[in-house]
Amino acid sequence: MHIAMLSAEYPPRWGGMGSTVYHLSTALAAKGHRVTVITRSGGGGQPPRIEGVEVLTVGWAPIPMAFTRSYGRSAMRALKRLHARAPVDIVHLHCPMISWSAGQFARCRDNVAPVVSSLHGSWLGERDGLVAASEQREAAVWANPNDLAILLTAKHYARYERAAINGSNVCVSNSLATMRDFESRYSPPPDWDCEVVHWGVDTSMFFPLHRDDEDAMSRHAAIRQRFGAQSSDSTLLLAVGRLAARKGYGSLLKAFAKVRVSAPATRLVIVGRGHLHSRLESQARKLGIGDAVTIESGMPFEELAALFRSADLVVYPSYYEGQGLIPLEAMASGTPVVTVDHGPLPEMVDDSVGGLFAMGDADSMADAILTEMSDRATMLEKGEAGRRRVLDRFTYDYDAERFIGIYERVSGS
C-alpha cells in the first residue's frame, strides 16, 4: 500500500506531531508499506533516511496560522504530482496544521485517494488553553506571536477543522478527549466515522534505568550531581515541553516553592525551548527557589532520555493537550508522573502510575508532588507499572497495526 502522509511537522522539526509522524511512517515502512511524507521545507537540517519512506518538501508562507493554508495548497500540488508518477492508495492528513477547504477534500477523494485525517487537537482548544493560562496569570501569555495569532484567528481556522470532519473518509482522534472536543464544537453528521488511536512513544529510546549496569549507574550519578540531587534525601523533579504559557510552568514554579518548604532538598529541572526562559528564571528568583531550579533550553535526545530515567518524578502541568506525549515518555522510562486531571491526561495517567492534580492549582499540584515523594518504594512500583502500561498500549507498532486496519477498511483492500 502507498500512503501519502501530509504533515506540517517532520524531522528535523521534532515537535510532537513531527515525532509521531516520523515514528508512524517508520513503523509502516517496516511492515512493508510505502510511505511518502509531504512536509514543509526548512527546519534546519535534512530528514533522516528511512528505508521505504520518501520525504518531499514544499514551500509555505512563514505567517502565524496562515502557513497552514499555504502549506496545504503546496502539499495538494505535490500530492497530485506524486499520484501521477506513483499512484497513492491512502492520503493521511495530520490536522490542524494543514488547512484544506471542503473543495480540496472533495478533489482529493475524487482524484487521488480516500482521506484519513488524524486529529491532534483543535485550534479552539488551543485558544481555550491560552485563555485558561491567562486567567491563572501565567507569565507573558500573549507575548508569543504564534499564541496571539491563535487567540485572534482560531475561530476563522476552525472552519478548516469542520471541513476535515465532513470531508474525510475517516477521522482518527489521538484521545477520547479530542474526539469529544470535536463533537461538542462542530456537531459532526450522524454517520461521522471517527476512531481513537492514542499515539505511542519510542520505547527503545525511553527505557528504565538499568540499576545493575555499572555504566548506566555512573551516568545516573553524574546527572544527579549536575542538578544538585546527589544526596540520599534529594528528589529530582523533571518537567519537559515548550516554554510557553499554555504549558503551565508559572503554576509549576509556585507549586515547587510550596514543595520546598516541606522538602528543601528537592530540585527541579525544566527542559524546553521558547520565549519564557528569562521570565521563568526571574519568577523562580522572586519565589526564592532560583538556586533549586535549572532551565535547559534543549538537550540531545539521548541526554534527555537519560534525564527521564534519572528523575524521581515528572510533572506535566499543561493547560491544553490533544493527547500529550511527555507523560508517556516518563512512564516508558520507568518514572512516575503527576499531571492535570483534565482533558486527555487521565486517559494515560492514574494513581497506579503517578497522580493527578487540579489544572492551574498550585496547592493541588504541590500536594500531588509531595504525596508521590513521600514513599520512594511506591514511586519505583508506579514507575514499573507505567512502563508495563506503555508496552501494552502505547507503542508505534500498535499504532501502525491500528492504522493499517483503518487504511484497508477505507480503501477496500
N, C-alpha and C positions, 0 to 999 in steps of 0.2 A: 504494500500500500504506500502511495506517495502522499505525504502530509505536508501541506504548506502551513507553517507556523508564523503568524504575524504578531510581532511583539515590539513595542517601542523600547523595551529594555532587553539587552542580551549582552553577555560579556564582550568587551571589557566594562560594560555597565552592569556592575554586580549589585543591583538593587534587589529587593525581594522578588519582584517579577522576573528580573533578569536571571536570578538564581534558579527559580522554579522552571523557567522555560529551558534553560541550559540542561538541567538535570533530567527533565522530562524528555527532551529531544535525544539526549544520550541514551536513556533507558529504552526509548522506542527504537532507536537505531540498533541497539544491542539485540533486540528481538527480531531483527531482520527487516524493519521498515525503513523507507527512505524519507528523510525529513529535510525540507528546505525552510530555513528561517529567514524571513524578510524583516529587517530591523533598521533602525536609524543609523546613519553614518556618524563617524566621530566616536567619541568616548575615550580617546587617549590610548589607543593600542589596537591590537589585532585580535579577532575572535580566536578562541582555542580551536585546534584542529581535532575534529572527532570523525572517525570513520562512519560514513553513512549520513553525515549531517553537512549540508551545504548552507553557507550563510551569504545572503545578498543584502547589501546596504543601500539605502535610498536617502535622498535629500529630504530636508524638513526645515521649517521656519522656526528659529530659536526664540519663540514668543510664548510666555506662560499661557498654558491652556490651549492657545491657538495651534501649537505644534501638533496636537492630536488630530486636527483636521488636515494640516499639510502633510503630515506623515501618512495619514490614512489615504490621501489621494495618491501619493507616491507609491505606497505599498500596493494599491489596486493596480496601477500601471505595471509594476514589476510582476505582480501575480499573473496578469494576462499574458505577459511575455513568457513567464515560466511555464504556464499551462500550454502555450503554443508549442514549446520545444520538448516538454516533459509533462504529459497530462497529469493533473492533480486529482486525487481521489477525495480528499477532505481539506477544507480550509478551516484552520483553527485560529480564531482571534483571541487576543488577551486584552480584555477591557478593564478599565475605562480609558487607557492611554492611547487608544486608537478610536477615532470618532468617524463612523460611517453613517450616512443617511439611509433612510428606508430604501431609496432608489439604488444605492450602492449595494446594499444587502441583496436586493432582488436581482441585480445584474450578476452578482457573484453566484447566487444559486442557479440562475438560468444559464449562465455562460461558462462557468468554471466548475464548481462542485458544491455539495452541501456544506453548510456552515455550522461549526460548533464554536460557541462563544464562552470562554472562561470569564466568570465574573469575579474579579479580585477585590471588589469593593465598589462603592458608589461615590461620585463627586459630592452628592448631597450629604452622605455620611461623613466624608472628609470635612465638609463645611461645618457640620454639626459638632464634630470633634474639636475643631478650632474654636467654635463659639463656647463650647464647654471649657476649653483650656483658658479662654479669656475670662470667663466667669470665675474661674478658680485663680485668676491673677497670675497665670504662668508668665514668665518673662518674655517680652517682645513678641507677642502673638502675631502681630501684623507687620513685623519688620522684614519678613521674608517676602520678596515679590511674588514667589510662587504661591505662598499661603494667601496673600492678599488677592491674587487672581482667582483662587478657589472661592474665597468669600464672595467676590463680586460677580463671578460668572458661572458658578456651579449650576444654578438653575437653568441657564442657557444650555450648557453642555449636557445636562440631564436628558435633553431631547434625544441625544445620540444613544444614551443608555436605553431609553424606551425603544429606539429603533432596533437595538440589539435584541431586546426581549421579543419583539414582534417579527424580526427578520431572520433570526437564526433557526436552524432546524432543531437544535438542542442548545440549551444553556447549561453550563456546569458551574455551580457555585462552590467557592472554596470553604464554605461553612454554612451551617443552618442559619446562623445569624444574618449572613449576607443574603441568602435566599429570601428570608423573611423581610429583610430591608427592602429588597426589590419588589416583593409582593405588596408591601404596605405603601410604597411610594408610587408605583407605576400601574397597579391593578392590571396585571397581565391577563390575557384571554384565558377562558376556562380550560382550553386544551394546551396551555403552556407546558412545554416539555423541559423540565429542569431537574437535574440530578445534583447531588452534593458529593464532591470528592475533595477531601482535605489534602493540601499539599504536604509532602513529606520533607525530610531533611537528609543530608548526606551522612549516613551512619558510619561510613568508613573514615570520614574526617572528624566527626564529633563522636567520641567514644569515651568510656570511663577511664579514670586513672588506673594504670597497672601498678598496683602497690607492691607487687613482688618483683618489679623490674627496676634495677639499680639506676639506669639512666633516666627512666621516667621520674623516679622519686627525686633524683638530683635536680632535674629541671623544675619539678614541682617546688622544691625547696627554694630554688633561685627566684621563681615567680613570687612566692610568698614573701621572701626577703625584699624583693624590689618594691613591693607595695606596702611594706611595713607590717605584714601579718605573719611574721615568723614565730612569734611566741605561742606557747601552748594554749593560752587563753584568748588568742586573737581569732576574729571571724572576718573573712573576706567576702564582701558583698560585690556583686557584679551587675551592671546594667549596660545593655548594648542596644544601639539604634541611632538613627539620625538625630543630631542635636537640633530638634525643632520643638516648638511649644507643644504641639499635639502629643509628643511622647511623654510629657508629664514629669520632666526632670526637676522642675521647680518644686513640685509637691514631694518628689523623692528626697530632695535635699532637706526639706522641712521635716520629713519623717525621720531621716537619718540623724538629724540633730537631736530628736527625741530618743532615738535608739542609743545614741552615745551617752546620754545621761545614765542609762542603766548598764551599758556595756561599753565603757570607754576605750577598750582595746579593739573595737570594730573598725574596719577600714572599708571604704567604698571606692570602686573603680568604675568609671563611666567611659565607654568606648563608642565613639561616633563622630562623623564629620558633620559640620553645619555651622550656622552663624551665631549660635548661642554660647560658644566656648567661653569667651571672656565674661559674658554676663553670668554664666553659671559659676565660674570661679569667683566672681565678685560676690555673688549671693552666698556661696559657701563661706567666704571670709566673714561676711556680715553675721552669719549664723554661728560663727566661732568654731567651724569644723573644717576650715581650709586646710589644716595640716593633715587631716584624715581622708581627704578626697583627692583622687587623681583623675584627671580627664585626659584621655588619649584621643587624638584626632583620627587615628586609624591604626590598624595593625595588619600585617600579612595574615592570611587565613590560618596558616599552621600555628602562628603565635596566638591568635585569638582562640583557636580550638584548645590549645594548651591552657589558656587562661580560664576557659569554661570548665575544664577538668579540675583546675586547682582552686577555683572559687568554692566557698561553702554554700552559697545561696545566690540565686539570680533573682533580680527584682525587675518586673516589667510593668510600669505604671501608665501605659498608653491610654489616651482618651478615645481613640478610634482605631480599629483594625478591621480589614476584611477577614483576615484569619490571624496573622501574627506568627512568625516562624521562630523568633528568639526563644520563647518558652520550650519549643520542641528541640532546639539545638541544645538548650540546657539539659533537658531530660535525656537526650541521646548521650550526653556527656556524663550522665550519672550524677547530675547536680539538681537538687530540688529547686523549685521556683515558686515565687509568690507573685500574683498578678491580680488584675481587676476582676471583680465579679460581674462583668458586663460584656455584652456582645459575644464574640466567638470564643473568648478565652476560657470560659468554663467548659467548653466542648473538649478541651485538651487537658486542663488542669483542675484537679480537685484535691481534697485533703489526703489522698493516698500518695500523691507525688509532690505535694507542696501545700500551698494555701491561697486563699482569695481575700481581697480587701475591697472596701468601697472605693469606687473611682473618684480620684481627686481629694480623698480624705486622708490627710497626713496622719492623723491619730490612728485611723484604722490600718493604714499601711505600716506604721511603726509597731502596732500591736501584732500584726501578722508576722513581721520580721522577727520580733522578739520571741514569739511563740515557737517559730521554727528553730531559732538559735538555742532555745532552752534545752534541747535534747539532741546531742550530736549523734547518738546511736540511731535515733529515729530519722535524722536527716540522711544518714547513709542508707537506711532502709528505703526511704522515699526516693532517693537517687536511683537505687537499683530498680524500684518499681517503675520509675519514669523511663528508664532505658528499655525495660520489657514492653512498656506501652508503645513506645516509638517503633520498636522492631515489629510489633504485632499490627500496628495500624497506620503508621506514618512514614512509609518508605517510598522512594521513587519507583521501585519495581512494582509495588502495589498500585501506585498511581498509573503507571504505564498499562498495566493489565486492565484497570478500570476504563481508561480512555480508549484502548483498543476495542473493548466491548462496545463502547459508545460509537466509535467510528464505524464499526462493522454494522451496527444496528441502523445507523443513519444512511450509510452508503448502500446497504442491502447486500454487502459482500460476505 
